[in-house]
Amino acid sequence: MRALLWRGALHYAGVTLHTAASGAVTALDTLWLRLQDKGHEGTGEVRLNIRYLHDYSEEQVLDNLLTMLNSWDWRQGPEALLAAVHAPESTLLPPSRMVLDIALHDLLARQAGVSVAAWLGAKTSPPAWHTNQTLFWGSDTQMLMQAQQYVSRGFTQLKLRVGVADFARDLARLQKLRQRFGETISLAIDVNGQWPLPQAHAAFLRLGELALSYIEQPLAPANDHLLAELYGYGIPIMLDESLNSDAALTRLIAAGGALWGHLKLVKLGGLAPTLAAARRLQLAGVPFMVGQMNEGHAATAAALQLCRVVQPAFAELYGADGLTDDPVSGLTYRDGLVSLIDSPGLGVRFNAAQATFLQEFSDARCE
């Protein structure tokens, strides 16, 4: 087997990424890993500049991944390598595991001649899934214009990022969205853990009139033990930043459905552990979302393939919508859905001419 690592910066047309957690983001610093074995290729992806989510710097993730890629025995088959990625003794960070996990799943599914969803056990399922769209921080005029564009394209599940300014400003923006679109949209907010408990109490009290689908991460993860104080307001609470381990899943399940979960491949380390987490929540009857960061076509396609398997109540797959310079292609956004061609693997294509080559890895004994 042979591996090739690529890097690039991805940009959006007409969208500025700005949340309370991230600040303004001008580009997505992205890695792609290409695996070649027995005439087939698999592609994995991970975004590097998301330290605000998991506290790993770009350099930490890249160094961690390079250490593993340089030390692996590339004579092993993809099944053995996938097992090594998720072995208990592995020193891979979750983002490093994600890029390897996705590439290996893509390769294995292509070798089997089936989609990643089918390889993971999905029954008959269309190669598409509904997705929300996020309204980032910006002027009210920009917010309403972007919301109108999404609704005109059939995307009626909208989520507003809040917590950048004071709550009065956030509330006014939400009221403008309800005044413009009424009940034709499903409206949620993402606080990114910015509220202290007293502010959360005051906010929940005012937000009841807006019929929100859920409030995502109202408190910082360190304050998860205080969340029970917010249950009585009757607005569903979705956890995101808090949900990054088996122990966090156990705490979520213990809430008995009062808390919902936002599962992301980059937090849990790829398709295999995220599928396992989704199955745990399904067995416990806990509603959950399969989502992502702002990411390119390959990572978004992986999350879409997982949705085909676990059929989540919510999905956040907008990451590749509007990218202008992604070397990976294959996704289409239309009528409230993200879709791809139902072909073997992830269902995407990689154009090396649009990325910067970093390094090749192989075992000379295999040549």
Secondary structure, DSSP 4 states (H G I P E B T S, - for coil): -EEEEEEEEE-BSS--EEETTTEEE--EEEEEEEEEETTEEEEEEEES--HHHH---HHHHHHHHHHHHHHS-TTS-HHHHHHHHT-TT----HHHHHHHHHHHHHHHHHHHTSBHHHHTT--S--SEEE--EEE-SS-HHHHHHHHHHHHHTT--EEEEE--SS-HHHHHHHHHHHHHHHGGGSEEEEE-TT---HHHHHHHHHHHGGG--S-EE--S-GGGGGGGGGGGGG---EEESTT--SHHHHHHHHHTTTSEEEEEEHHHHTSHHHHHHHHHHHHHHT--EEEE-SS--HHHHHHHHHHHHHH--SEE---TTTTBSS-SEE--EEETTEEE----SBTS-EE-GGGSEEEEEEE-GGG-
